[in-house]
Amino acid sequence: MDQKIKSRQLKDDAILNIKVNKTFYLMSKAALFNIFNELYTNKEMSSDEFVKSIVSKKYENMDNDERTFYTLSLLIGEIEKQAIETDAYLETEFTPEQLKEQLTKQAEQKPTTSED
């Protein structure tokens, strides 16, 4: 007899509101930064042009890494949009080198949880 495995999926018309704390936001940004560094190998193209080259593709024409990058970009964009709307956003200016250093540091940090 074949064993059945249950799988859960959202309903087609489902729209969820999830709560995101700073730790999850930073983990998501670090994941996006890591996948960006893996994908962005053609340095003759600016990083902005590179991002546009991915997000302008149809989702079904992207490879798995591009889909991951695109999905994380949408997630972080929505988090930042809601943070602005609820005045939960701090804006800081960095040089490109400082930003890369900050994101690398965040990517290397152990995430904190409520159990730590």
DSSP file (Angstrom, degrees, kcal/mol; ACC not computed):
  #  RESIDUE AA STRUCTURE BP1 BP2  ACC     N-H-->O    O-->H-N    N-H-->O    O-->H-N    TCO  KAPPA ALPHA  PHI   PSI    X-CA   Y-CA   Z-CA
    1    1 A M              0   0    0      0, 0.0     2,-0.3     0, 0.0     0, 0.0   0.000 360.0 360.0 360.0 132.7    0.0    0.0    0.0
    2    2 A D        -     0   0    0      1,-0.1     2,-0.4     0, 0.0     0, 0.0  -0.524 360.0-130.2 -73.9 133.9    1.3    3.4   -1.0
    3    3 A Q        -     0   0    0     -2,-0.3     2,-0.4     1,-0.0    -1,-0.1  -0.673  19.3-140.6 -83.6 137.4    1.9    5.8    1.9
    4    4 A K        -     0   0    0     -2,-0.4     2,-0.5     0, 0.0    -1,-0.0  -0.780   7.8-152.5-100.0 143.1    0.4    9.2    1.5
    5    5 A I        -     0   0    0     -2,-0.4     2,-0.2     2,-0.0    -2,-0.0  -0.957  15.1-130.8-116.0 130.5    2.2   12.4    2.7
    6    6 A K        -     0   0    0     -2,-0.5     2,-0.4     2,-0.0     0, 0.0  -0.573  23.3-170.9 -79.6 142.4    0.2   15.5    3.7
    7    7 A S        -     0   0    0     -2,-0.2     2,-0.4     2,-0.0    -2,-0.0  -0.999  10.3-147.3-133.7 136.2    1.2   18.8    2.2
    8    8 A R        +     0   0    0     -2,-0.4     2,-0.3     0, 0.0    -2,-0.0  -0.863  21.3 169.5-106.2 138.2    0.0   22.2    3.2
    9    9 A Q        -     0   0    0     -2,-0.4     2,-0.1     0, 0.0     3,-0.1  -0.967  36.7-101.7-139.3 155.8   -0.4   25.0    0.7
   10   10 A L        -     0   0    0     -2,-0.3     2,-0.0     1,-0.1     0, 0.0  -0.472  44.0-103.2 -73.0 149.8   -2.0   28.4    0.9
   11   11 A K    >   -     0   0    0     -2,-0.1     3,-1.8     1,-0.1    -1,-0.1  -0.369  34.2-109.2 -66.4 154.7   -5.4   28.8   -0.7
   12   12 A D  T 3  S+     0   0    0      1,-0.3    -1,-0.1    -3,-0.1    -2,-0.1   0.826 118.8  41.4 -57.6 -34.2   -5.4   30.6   -4.1
   13   13 A D  T 3  S+     0   0    0      2,-0.0    -1,-0.3     0, 0.0     2,-0.2   0.246  87.1 128.5 -99.3  12.7   -7.0   33.8   -2.6
   14   14 A A    <   +     0   0    0     -3,-1.8     2,-0.4     2,-0.0    -4,-0.1  -0.487  30.8 179.0 -74.7 135.3   -5.0   33.8    0.7
   15   15 A I        -     0   0    0     -2,-0.2     2,-0.3     2,-0.0    -2,-0.0  -0.978  12.9-164.3-133.0 121.7   -3.2   37.0    1.7
   16   16 A L        -     0   0    0     -2,-0.4     2,-0.6     2,-0.0    -2,-0.0  -0.775  17.1-148.9-110.0 150.0   -1.4   36.9    5.0
   17   17 A N        -     0   0    0     -2,-0.3     2,-0.3     2,-0.0    -2,-0.0  -0.978  24.8-172.6-112.1 117.0    0.0   39.5    7.3
   18   18 A I        -     0   0    0     -2,-0.6     2,-0.4     2,-0.0    -2,-0.0  -0.848  22.1-125.2-113.2 149.5    3.1   38.2    9.1
   19   19 A K        -     0   0    0     -2,-0.3     2,-0.4     0, 0.0    -2,-0.0  -0.763  27.0-169.2 -91.2 135.2    5.0   39.9   11.9
   20   20 A V        -     0   0    0     -2,-0.4     2,-0.2    59,-0.1    -2,-0.0  -0.989   4.8-157.0-127.9 128.3    8.7   40.3   11.2
   21   21 A N     >  -     0   0    0     -2,-0.4     4,-2.2     1,-0.1     5,-0.2  -0.504  36.9 -99.0 -96.9 174.2   11.3   41.3   13.8
   22   22 A K  H  > S+     0   0    0      1,-0.2     4,-2.9     2,-0.2     5,-0.2   0.859 120.5  57.1 -62.2 -36.6   14.7   42.9   13.1
   23   23 A T  H  > S+     0   0    0      2,-0.2     4,-2.5     1,-0.2    -1,-0.2   0.937 109.3  44.6 -61.3 -47.0   16.5   39.6   13.4
   24   24 A F  H  > S+     0   0    0      2,-0.2     4,-2.4     1,-0.2    -1,-0.2   0.908 113.3  51.8 -63.4 -41.1   14.4   38.0   10.7
   25   25 A Y  H  X S+     0   0    0     -4,-2.2     4,-2.5     2,-0.2    -2,-0.2   0.930 111.7  45.9 -60.1 -47.2   14.8   41.1    8.5
   26   26 A L  H  X S+     0   0    0     -4,-2.9     4,-2.4     1,-0.2    -2,-0.2   0.881 111.8  51.6 -66.2 -37.6   18.6   41.0    8.9
   27   27 A M  H  X S+     0   0    0     -4,-2.5     4,-2.2    -5,-0.2    -1,-0.2   0.905 111.0  48.7 -63.3 -40.8   18.7   37.3    8.2
   28   28 A S  H  X S+     0   0    0     -4,-2.4     4,-2.3     2,-0.2    -2,-0.2   0.910 111.6  48.7 -65.7 -42.8   16.7   37.8    5.0
   29   29 A K  H  X S+     0   0    0     -4,-2.5     4,-2.6     1,-0.2    -2,-0.2   0.896 110.9  50.8 -64.0 -39.5   18.9   40.7    3.9
   30   30 A A  H  X S+     0   0    0     -4,-2.4     4,-2.5     2,-0.2    -2,-0.2   0.903 109.7  50.1 -64.8 -40.7   22.0   38.6    4.6
   31   31 A A  H  X S+     0   0    0     -4,-2.2     4,-2.3     2,-0.2     5,-0.2   0.909 111.6  48.5 -63.3 -41.4   20.5   35.7    2.5
   32   32 A L  H  X S+     0   0    0     -4,-2.3     4,-2.4     1,-0.2    -2,-0.2   0.917 111.2  50.2 -63.8 -43.2   19.8   38.1   -0.3
   33   33 A F  H  X S+     0   0    0     -4,-2.6     4,-2.3     2,-0.2    -2,-0.2   0.901 110.4  50.5 -61.7 -41.9   23.3   39.6   -0.1
   34   34 A N  H  X S+     0   0    0     -4,-2.5     4,-1.7     2,-0.2    -2,-0.2   0.927 112.7  44.5 -64.4 -45.4   24.8   36.0   -0.3
   35   35 A I  H  X S+     0   0    0     -4,-2.3     4,-2.1     1,-0.2    -1,-0.2   0.867 111.4  55.2 -68.9 -34.3   22.8   35.0   -3.3
   36   36 A F  H  X S+     0   0    0     -4,-2.4     4,-3.0    -5,-0.2    -2,-0.2   0.936 107.0  50.0 -60.5 -46.5   23.6   38.3   -5.0
   37   37 A N  H  < S+     0   0    0     -4,-2.3    -1,-0.2     1,-0.2    -2,-0.2   0.846 111.2  49.3 -63.2 -33.6   27.3   37.7   -4.5
   38   38 A E  H  < S+     0   0    0     -4,-1.7    -1,-0.2    -5,-0.2    -2,-0.2   0.880 118.9  37.9 -70.7 -37.5   27.0   34.2   -6.0
   39   39 A L  H  < S+     0   0    0     -4,-2.1     2,-1.9     1,-0.2     3,-0.4   0.834  97.9  78.7 -83.8 -33.9   25.0   35.5   -9.0
   40   40 A Y     <  +     0   0    0     -4,-3.0    -1,-0.2     1,-0.2     3,-0.1  -0.528  50.2 130.3 -84.3  81.6   26.8   38.8   -9.7
   41   41 A T        +     0   0    0     -2,-1.9     2,-1.3     1,-0.1    -1,-0.2   0.667  48.5  80.6-105.4 -22.5   29.9   37.5  -11.5
   42   42 A N    >   +     0   0    0     -3,-0.4     3,-1.5     1,-0.2    -1,-0.1  -0.693  54.2 177.8 -89.0  90.5   29.9   39.8  -14.6
   43   43 A K  T 3   +     0   0    0     -2,-1.3    -1,-0.2     1,-0.3     4,-0.1   0.540  69.3  78.1 -75.0  -5.1   31.4   42.9  -13.1
   44   44 A E  T 3  S+     0   0    0     -3,-0.1     2,-0.4     2,-0.1    -1,-0.3   0.721  88.7  68.2 -72.0 -19.2   31.3   44.7  -16.5
   45   45 A M  S <  S-     0   0    0     -3,-1.5     5,-0.0     1,-0.1     0, 0.0  -0.821  95.8-114.5 -97.9 137.3   27.6   45.2  -15.8
   46   46 A S     >  -     0   0    0     -2,-0.4     4,-2.5     1,-0.1     5,-0.2  -0.302  26.0-114.2 -65.6 157.4   26.7   47.6  -13.0
   47   47 A S  H  > S+     0   0    0      1,-0.2     4,-2.5     2,-0.2     5,-0.2   0.871 118.1  52.8 -62.4 -35.4   24.9   46.0  -10.0
   48   48 A D  H  > S+     0   0    0      2,-0.2     4,-2.4     1,-0.2    -1,-0.2   0.919 110.0  47.3 -64.8 -43.1   21.7   47.9  -10.8
   49   49 A E  H  > S+     0   0    0      2,-0.2     4,-2.1     1,-0.2    -2,-0.2   0.896 111.2  52.8 -63.5 -38.9   21.8   46.7  -14.4
   50   50 A F  H  X S+     0   0    0     -4,-2.5     4,-1.3     2,-0.2    -2,-0.2   0.941 109.6  46.8 -61.7 -48.8   22.4   43.2  -13.1
   51   51 A V  H >X S+     0   0    0     -4,-2.5     4,-2.6     1,-0.2     3,-0.6   0.928 112.5  50.5 -59.9 -45.5   19.4   43.3  -10.8
   52   52 A K  H 3X S+     0   0    0     -4,-2.4     4,-1.5     1,-0.2    -1,-0.2   0.855 104.5  58.7 -61.8 -34.2   17.2   44.7  -13.5
   53   53 A S  H 3< S+     0   0    0     -4,-2.1    -1,-0.2    -5,-0.2    -2,-0.2   0.822 112.6  40.0 -66.0 -29.1   18.4   41.9  -15.8
   54   54 A I  H X< S+     0   0    0     -4,-1.3     3,-1.7    -3,-0.6    -2,-0.2   0.942 115.9  46.3 -81.7 -52.6   17.0   39.3  -13.4
   55   55 A V  H 3< S+     0   0    0     -4,-2.6    -2,-0.2     1,-0.3    -3,-0.2   0.654 105.2  62.4 -71.2 -13.3   13.8   41.0  -12.3
   56   56 A S  T 3< S+     0   0    0     -4,-1.5    -1,-0.3    -5,-0.3    -2,-0.1   0.607  88.2  92.0 -84.0 -10.8   12.8   41.8  -15.8
   57   57 A K  S <  S-     0   0    0     -3,-1.7     2,-0.2    -4,-0.2     5,-0.1  -0.444  89.5-103.2 -77.5 154.7   12.7   38.0  -16.7
   58   58 A K    >   -     0   0    0      1,-0.1     3,-1.8    -2,-0.1     4,-0.4  -0.576  32.9-119.4 -71.4 143.2    9.5   36.0  -16.4
   59   59 A Y  G >  S+     0   0    0      1,-0.3     3,-1.5    -2,-0.2    -1,-0.1   0.875 113.2  55.6 -54.0 -41.9    9.7   33.9  -13.3
   60   60 A E  G 3  S+     0   0    0      1,-0.3    -1,-0.3     7,-0.0     7,-0.0   0.672 104.5  55.0 -69.4 -14.6    9.4   30.6  -15.3
   61   61 A N  G <  S+     0   0    0     -3,-1.8    -1,-0.3     2,-0.1     2,-0.2   0.444  90.4  95.6 -94.9  -0.9   12.5   31.7  -17.3
   62   62 A M  S <  S-     0   0    0     -3,-1.5     2,-0.1    -4,-0.4    -8,-0.0  -0.575  73.6-125.8 -86.2 150.8   14.7   32.2  -14.2
   63   63 A D     >  -     0   0    0     -2,-0.2     4,-2.4     1,-0.1     5,-0.2  -0.370  39.6 -91.4 -83.3 176.5   17.0   29.5  -12.9
   64   64 A N  H  > S+     0   0    0      1,-0.2     4,-2.2     2,-0.2     5,-0.1   0.880 126.2  48.9 -60.4 -41.0   16.7   28.4   -9.2
   65   65 A D  H  > S+     0   0    0      2,-0.2     4,-2.5     1,-0.2    -1,-0.2   0.903 111.6  49.3 -66.8 -39.9   19.3   31.0   -7.9
   66   66 A E  H  > S+     0   0    0      2,-0.2     4,-2.8     1,-0.2    -2,-0.2   0.886 110.5  51.3 -65.0 -37.9   17.6   33.8   -9.8
   67   67 A R  H  X S+     0   0    0     -4,-2.4     4,-2.7     2,-0.2    -2,-0.2   0.901 109.9  49.7 -64.5 -40.0   14.2   32.7   -8.4
   68   68 A T  H  X S+     0   0    0     -4,-2.2     4,-2.6    -5,-0.2     5,-0.2   0.938 112.5  47.3 -62.4 -46.9   15.7   32.7   -4.9
   69   69 A F  H  X S+     0   0    0     -4,-2.5     4,-2.3     1,-0.2    -2,-0.2   0.930 114.1  47.4 -59.1 -47.5   17.1   36.2   -5.5
   70   70 A Y  H  X S+     0   0    0     -4,-2.8     4,-2.3     2,-0.2    -2,-0.2   0.917 112.5  48.6 -62.2 -45.6   13.9   37.5   -6.9
   71   71 A T  H  X S+     0   0    0     -4,-2.7     4,-2.4     1,-0.2    -1,-0.2   0.924 112.9  46.9 -62.8 -46.1   11.8   36.0   -4.1
   72   72 A L  H  X S+     0   0    0     -4,-2.6     4,-2.7     1,-0.2     5,-0.3   0.869 109.8  55.0 -65.3 -35.3   14.0   37.4   -1.4
   73   73 A S  H  X S+     0   0    0     -4,-2.3     4,-2.4    -5,-0.2    -2,-0.2   0.923 109.9  46.1 -61.5 -44.3   14.0   40.8   -3.1
   74   74 A L  H  X S+     0   0    0     -4,-2.3     4,-2.3     2,-0.2    -2,-0.2   0.917 112.8  50.4 -64.0 -43.0   10.2   40.9   -3.0
   75   75 A L  H  X S+     0   0    0     -4,-2.4     4,-2.3     2,-0.2    -2,-0.2   0.943 114.3  42.8 -60.8 -49.6   10.2   39.8    0.6
   76   76 A I  H  X S+     0   0    0     -4,-2.7     4,-2.7     1,-0.2     5,-0.2   0.883 112.0  54.9 -67.4 -37.7   12.6   42.4    1.8
   77   77 A G  H  X S+     0   0    0     -4,-2.4     4,-2.2    -5,-0.3    -1,-0.2   0.910 110.2  46.2 -60.1 -41.9   10.9   45.1   -0.4
   78   78 A E  H  X S+     0   0    0     -4,-2.3     4,-2.5     2,-0.2     5,-0.2   0.901 111.6  51.2 -68.8 -40.5    7.6   44.3    1.3
   79   79 A I  H  X S+     0   0    0     -4,-2.3     4,-2.2     1,-0.2    -2,-0.2   0.941 113.5  45.0 -60.1 -46.8    9.1   44.3    4.8
   80   80 A E  H  X S+     0   0    0     -4,-2.7     4,-2.2     2,-0.2    -2,-0.2   0.870 110.9  53.7 -67.9 -36.5   10.7   47.7    4.1
   81   81 A K  H  X S+     0   0    0     -4,-2.2     4,-2.3    -5,-0.2    -1,-0.2   0.942 112.6  43.6 -61.1 -47.5    7.5   49.1    2.6
   82   82 A Q  H  X S+     0   0    0     -4,-2.5     4,-1.7     1,-0.2    -2,-0.2   0.863 110.6  55.7 -67.8 -34.5    5.6   48.2    5.7
   83   83 A A  H  <>S+     0   0    0     -4,-2.2     5,-3.3    -5,-0.2     6,-0.4   0.901 109.7  46.4 -63.9 -39.7    8.3   49.5    7.9
   84   84 A I  H ><5S+     0   0    0     -4,-2.2     3,-1.3     3,-0.2    -2,-0.2   0.929 111.1  52.1 -65.8 -44.8    8.1   52.9    6.2
   85   85 A E  H 3<5S+     0   0    0     -4,-2.3    -1,-0.2     1,-0.3    -2,-0.2   0.795 116.0  40.2 -63.0 -28.8    4.3   52.9    6.5
   86   86 A T  T 3<5S-     0   0    0     -4,-1.7    -1,-0.3    -5,-0.1    -2,-0.2   0.234 111.6-116.5-105.3  12.7    4.4   52.2   10.2
   87   87 A D  T < 5S+     0   0    0     -3,-1.3    -3,-0.2    -4,-0.1    -4,-0.1   0.886  78.3 126.9  54.4  43.5    7.4   54.5   10.9
   88   88 A A      < +     0   0    0     -5,-3.3     2,-0.4    -6,-0.2    -4,-0.2  -0.068  43.8 103.2-114.2  30.1    9.5   51.5   12.0
   89   89 A Y        -     0   0    0     -6,-0.4     2,-0.5    -5,-0.1    -9,-0.0  -0.945  50.1-164.0-124.8 131.0   12.4   52.3    9.7
   90   90 A L        -     0   0    0     -2,-0.4     2,-0.5     2,-0.0    -6,-0.0  -0.948  14.3-152.1-107.9 132.6   15.8   53.9   10.3
   91   91 A E        +     0   0    0     -2,-0.5     2,-0.4     2,-0.0    -2,-0.0  -0.921  16.8 177.9-109.7 128.2   17.6   55.2    7.3
   92   92 A T        -     0   0    0     -2,-0.5     2,-0.4     2,-0.0    -2,-0.0  -0.962  23.2-131.2-127.8 142.9   21.4   55.3    7.4
   93   93 A E        +     0   0    0     -2,-0.4     2,-0.3     6,-0.0    -2,-0.0  -0.815  29.5 172.5 -98.0 135.0   23.9   56.3    4.7
   94   94 A F        -     0   0    0     -2,-0.4    -2,-0.0     4,-0.0     0, 0.0  -0.954  34.0-117.9-132.3 151.4   26.8   54.1    3.8
   95   95 A T     >  -     0   0    0     -2,-0.3     4,-2.6     1,-0.1     5,-0.2  -0.491  44.4-102.7 -72.9 161.4   29.5   54.1    1.1
   96   96 A P  H  > S+     0   0    0      0, 0.0     4,-2.3     0, 0.0     5,-0.2   0.880 125.2  50.7 -55.2 -37.4   29.3   51.0   -1.1
   97   97 A E  H  > S+     0   0    0      2,-0.2     4,-2.2     1,-0.2     5,-0.1   0.909 110.5  48.0 -67.4 -42.1   32.2   49.6    0.8
   98   98 A Q  H  > S+     0   0    0      2,-0.2     4,-2.6     1,-0.2    -1,-0.2   0.897 111.5  50.8 -64.8 -40.2   30.7   50.2    4.2
   99   99 A L  H  X S+     0   0    0     -4,-2.6     4,-2.7     2,-0.2     5,-0.2   0.930 110.1  48.8 -63.5 -45.2   27.4   48.7    3.1
  100  100 A K  H  X S+     0   0    0     -4,-2.3     4,-2.4    -5,-0.2    -1,-0.2   0.907 112.1  49.9 -60.4 -41.3   29.2   45.5    1.8
  101  101 A E  H  X S+     0   0    0     -4,-2.2     4,-2.3     2,-0.2    -2,-0.2   0.914 111.7  48.1 -63.4 -43.8   31.0   45.3    5.2
  102  102 A Q  H  X S+     0   0    0     -4,-2.6     4,-2.3     2,-0.2    -2,-0.2   0.929 114.0  45.7 -63.1 -46.0   27.8   45.7    7.2
  103  103 A L  H  X S+     0   0    0     -4,-2.7     4,-2.3     2,-0.2    -2,-0.2   0.881 112.4  50.9 -67.3 -37.7   26.0   43.1    5.1
  104  104 A T  H  X S+     0   0    0     -4,-2.4     4,-1.4    -5,-0.2    -1,-0.2   0.917 110.6  49.5 -64.2 -42.7   28.9   40.7    5.3
  105  105 A K  H  X S+     0   0    0     -4,-2.3     4,-0.9     1,-0.2    -2,-0.2   0.909 111.9  48.2 -62.0 -42.8   29.1   41.1    9.0
  106  106 A Q  H  < S+     0   0    0     -4,-2.3     3,-0.5     1,-0.2    -1,-0.2   0.878 108.9  53.9 -65.0 -37.7   25.3   40.4    9.3
  107  107 A A  H  < S+     0   0    0     -4,-2.3    -1,-0.2     1,-0.2    -2,-0.2   0.801 110.6  46.9 -67.5 -27.9   25.6   37.4    7.1
  108  108 A E  H  < S+     0   0    0     -4,-1.4    -1,-0.2    -3,-0.2    -2,-0.2   0.613  91.8 100.9 -89.7 -13.7   28.3   35.9    9.4
  109  109 A Q  S  < S-     0   0    0     -4,-0.9     3,-0.0    -3,-0.5    -3,-0.0  -0.424  78.5-115.8 -74.7 146.5   26.5   36.6   12.7
  110  110 A K        -     0   0    0     -2,-0.1    -1,-0.1     1,-0.1    -2,-0.1  -0.681  38.9-112.6 -75.6 128.6   24.6   33.8   14.5
  111  111 A P        -     0   0    0      0, 0.0     2,-0.4     0, 0.0    -1,-0.1  -0.342  27.2-133.7 -63.0 143.9   21.0   34.7   14.5
  112  112 A T        -     0   0    0      3,-0.0     2,-0.3     2,-0.0   -89,-0.0  -0.789  24.7-175.5 -97.3 143.1   19.5   35.5   17.9
  113  113 A T    >   -     0   0    0     -2,-0.4     3,-1.4   -90,-0.0     0, 0.0  -0.789  44.3 -98.7-127.4 173.8   16.3   33.9   19.0
  114  114 A S  T 3  S+     0   0    0     -2,-0.3    -2,-0.0     1,-0.3    -1,-0.0   0.670 121.4  61.6 -67.9 -14.4   14.1   34.3   22.0
  115  115 A E  T 3         0   0    0      1,-0.2    -1,-0.3     0, 0.0    -3,-0.0   0.612 360.0 360.0 -87.1 -12.4   15.7   31.1   23.4
  116  116 A D    <         0   0    0     -3,-1.4    -1,-0.2     0, 0.0    -2,-0.1   0.482 360.0 360.0 -75.4 360.0   19.2   32.7   23.5
